Amino acid sequence: MDTEEPAGSDGHIRRRAIETELRRIEESAMYSAQCQFEESKRWRAIHLLLGVPATLLAAIAGTTALVESTSRTAAGILALVSSGLGAVLTTVNAPQRTAQAAASANAYLEIQTAARQSREIDLRQWTLEDARSALAELTARRDEQNTKAELPSWRAYRRAQANLRAGTQRYAVDGDS
């Protein structure tokens, strides 16, 4: 069913407004996804930066304690540093934060895709009521995801902007647009 309204009609104006709002949701989700992917990378790096030294220091401390010619003080210091790193690692819970950020990023990508497909494929065939309903559903999904996602760091936001400027979300099929 083709639901084209004459230019300037109330229906045409509302359909354009819905299209504009779908673009906003798509753009918002795109930036949010990229920020969350950057956060996921950051938490993965923190996990490695704390976890690897903690593990190595624990192994060295254990070896040092077993060697009779080595000071027990050195083994104790290494064990304390290792346990301190382990405590920080446990407190920041980097693996869980990595997974949460990645899940949030993927949820935002789903919203972005749904908004683009609604705008590009479905909008012209939908009645105004169907289009408004789809917009409300996407808005609710985005708002719900916003409450679940942790706020990204300023660094993640800046890196996400750089990624998007570099074209990380452009499809070859879309050409230069």
Secondary structure, DSSP 4 states (H G I P E B T S, - for coil): ---PPPTTSHHHHHHHHHHHHHHHHHHHHHHHHHHHHHHHHHHHHHHHHHHHHHHHHHHHHHHHHH-TTS-HHHHHHHHHHHHHHHHHHHHHTHHHHHHHHHHHHHHHHHHHHHHHHIIIIITTTS-HHHHHHHHHHHHHHHHHHHHHSPPPPHHHHHHHHHHHHTTTT--GGGTT-
